C-alpha cells in the first residue's frame, strides 16, 4: 500500500468503529490523539454512550453506585458521529460498507470491530421469558436486577459459579438475601482457576451462607400461573423455590452479524494477527479491518502463539490502543499487541487477581501464604515454565510473577535462598475440568492455532 494512502487516510479518510463500549471509545480517543483528522463514526447496539461494566456486578447490585452513573470518562474530545441504539447487521468487505438494522449503510476506509460479547441466555426460550429470569451484562440488566434484589426476594437462584455468578451470590449475601448457586463442575471458579482454587472458593461461599450445589445441572425452570418464575428443577431431582433466577452461563461473542461476510469470524471470536488486523475465512490477513476487545482472537508470543480470547478490561483498552495506532500508521511503524492477561474480582470481602493464562496450566504451586487462610499466591506451570499466577488477598507478588511469565521462568518455582522448597510448597495438579466440556468460568479462552477455525460446539440444554 503506497505511503501516500496512509497520509490521505489520516487527513480525510473514513474510519468506522462497530462497538460503542470500552474498546470502541478508547480506540476513538487514540485515533484522535495520534492525529487522525478524518470522519469518525461509532456504531453501538445500546442507546447509551460507553459505560463501565465491572461495577455492574459489584457496586451497582449493592446500591453503592447507580447503573445510570457508570459512563466511562472521555479522555479527550473525539468529534465523532454516534449511531447508538442501531445494531450492525452485516458487512460488505468488497464495498467497504457496514449494514445497519434500520436499513442504512455506513461506508468506511478502515473498520474496527469491537462488538464484544453478550450474556449467554437460558437456552429454553419459553422459560427464559419468565418474569424473574435475569442475565447480567448490560446497564439495563443491572438496573433490573438491582430493583429485584431491592424488593427483597425470598430466594435468588444463580445458575453458574463463574466469576459473574459468584459476584452476584456475594452481593446477595451482603444484602442478607438467601441464595442458591448451582454449578456443573466440582466448585466455583474451576473453569478459570482450576479445582484446587475452586475448593477454596467453595469454602468461601458456604461459610458466607450460600447454598452451593455442585456436580448438578438445572434441568428446567417452572413458572406460576401468571408467568413468574417460582421453581428450579435440578438433575439430582431436587427442587428449589426461588423468585429471582440469574442465568450466569458465560458469554457469547457478538459475531452473528458477520455471517457470510468472508471474515474469519465464528463462536470463538474474530481471528486477527498480533497487529489486530482481521483474518478472512481462508486465513489471509486483511488490511482494512481491525479487531479489538472481547470479540478478538489474537496470537500471543508468551503462550505458544495460541489464539487467545480475553474478556479483560485492561486487554480491551490495550488492544484498542494498539489497533487504533496500527490503523493509521505505515507498515513499518505498526506494533504488536502483547498485553499480559490480568484479571480481578471481589467477592465475599476477598480480592482475587490473576496474571497470565491459568487454564493453560496443568500444575499449581502455592508459593506465598496458605489456602487454609485464604490469603495466598498460587503459581501455575505448563511444560516446565511459569504460565500464570493467582492471588487471594495477596496482590503484592503478582507483578513479580508477571515478569516471571514474561521471561519464561522455570516451574516448579525455585527458592534460591534455600536448598530445597519449604515444606508443603510442592506442585500439585491444578485440576481444571475437561476442556471439551462447556464451562462458563474462563475469562481467558485458548482457541487453538488456526485463524480460520470457526468450529465450536456448545450443548447448553442442561447446565
HELIX and SHEET records of a PDB file:
HELIX    1   1 UNK A    3  UNK A   12  1                                  10    
HELIX    2   2 UNK A   22  UNK A   33  1                                  12    
HELIX    3   3 UNK A   54  UNK A   57  5                                   4    
HELIX    4   4 UNK A   67  UNK A   69  5                                   3    
HELIX    5   5 UNK A  125  UNK A  128  1                                   4    
HELIX    6   6 UNK A  139  UNK A  150  1                                  12    
HELIX    7   7 UNK A  163  UNK A  174  1                                  12    
HELIX    8   8 UNK A  190  UNK A  193  1                                   4    
HELIX    9   9 UNK A  195  UNK A  207  1                                  13    
HELIX   10  10 UNK A  256  UNK A  258  5                                   3    
HELIX   11  11 UNK A  301  UNK A  303  5                                   3    
HELIX   12  12 UNK A  313  UNK A  327  1                                  15    
HELIX   13  13 UNK A  331  UNK A  333  5                                   3    
HELIX   14  14 UNK A  358  UNK A  360  5                                   3    
HELIX   15  15 UNK A  395  UNK A  397  5                                   3    
HELIX   16  16 UNK A  398  UNK A  406  1                                   9    
SHEET    1   A 6 UNK A  81  UNK A  84  0                                        
SHEET    2   A 6 UNK A  39  UNK A  44  1                                        
SHEET    3   A 6 UNK A  14  UNK A  18  1                                        
SHEET    4   A 6 UNK A 110  UNK A 113  1                                        
SHEET    5   A 6 UNK A 285  UNK A 291  1                                        
SHEET    6   A 6 UNK A 277  UNK A 279 -1                                        
SHEET    1   B 3 UNK A  88  UNK A  92  0                                        
SHEET    2   B 3 UNK A  97  UNK A 100 -1                                        
SHEET    3   B 3 UNK A 105  UNK A 107 -1                                        
SHEET    1   C 2 UNK A 117  UNK A 119  0                                        
SHEET    2   C 2 UNK A 251  UNK A 253 -1                                        
SHEET    1   D 5 UNK A 133  UNK A 134  0                                        
SHEET    2   D 5 UNK A 244  UNK A 247  1                                        
SHEET    3   D 5 UNK A 156  UNK A 159  1                                        
SHEET    4   D 5 UNK A 179  UNK A 183  1                                        
SHEET    5   D 5 UNK A 211  UNK A 214  1                                        
SHEET    1   E 3 UNK A 218  UNK A 223  0                                        
SHEET    2   E 3 UNK A 229  UNK A 234 -1                                        
SHEET    3   E 3 UNK A 239  UNK A 241 -1                                        
SHEET    1   F 5 UNK A 265  UNK A 266  0                                        
SHEET    2   F 5 UNK A 269  UNK A 272 -1                                        
SHEET    3   F 5 UNK A 296  UNK A 299  1                                        
SHEET    4   F 5 UNK A 307  UNK A 310 -1                                        
SHEET    5   F 5 UNK A 444  UNK A 446 -1                                        
SHEET    1   G 6 UNK A 342  UNK A 347  0                                        
SHEET    2   G 6 UNK A 350  UNK A 356 -1                                        
SHEET    3   G 6 UNK A 385  UNK A 392 -1                                        
SHEET    4   G 6 UNK A 375  UNK A 382 -1                                        
SHEET    5   G 6 UNK A 363  UNK A 370 -1                                        
SHEET    6   G 6 UNK A 428  UNK A 429 -1                                        
END                                                                             
